[in-house]
Amino acid sequence: MGRFLKWISILVVICCIALVIYTYIGPMFGVSFDPVRTLTQEPVILNES
């Protein structure tokens, strides 16, 4: 069981490092992490009785 947990923890650390590297190198390959912004307007009715 100890060997299994060791390999799982190593895999988690490698995945985290790969994710950090991808966030820095991704924009060089055309990947955009910017959110898509759209203007949304909704009417608000105040004190409706």
N, C-alpha and C positions, 0 to 999 in steps of 0.2 A: 504494500500500500504506500509506503514511503517513496518508493521509486516512481510510482504513478503520480503522486503529488509533486514530486520534484520536476518531472517532465511537463506537467500541466503549468506549473509556475514559470518554468523557462519559456514555454510557448506563449503565455500571457505577456511576459516581459518583451519577447521578440515582436509580438503583435503591436504592443504599445509603441515600441521604437519605430516599427514600420509605419504606423499611423502618423507619428510626428514627422517622419521623413517625407511621407506623402503630402502632408499639408504644406511643407516648405517647397517641395519640388513640383507639385501638381500644377501651379500656375505657369511653369515653364513649358508644360505640355498642353496648354490650352484649357485646363480645368479651372472653372470659375467657382469660387466659394461665396461670392456675393449674393445676398438675397435678392429676389426679384421684387421690385417695388411697384405697386399699382396704387393709384389714387382711388379711394372709396369714399363716396359721399352718401350719407343716410340722413333723412330728415328726422329731427327730434321734436316731439310734441311735449311741451312742458305744461304742467298743471291741467291736464285733461280731466274734466269732471263729467 
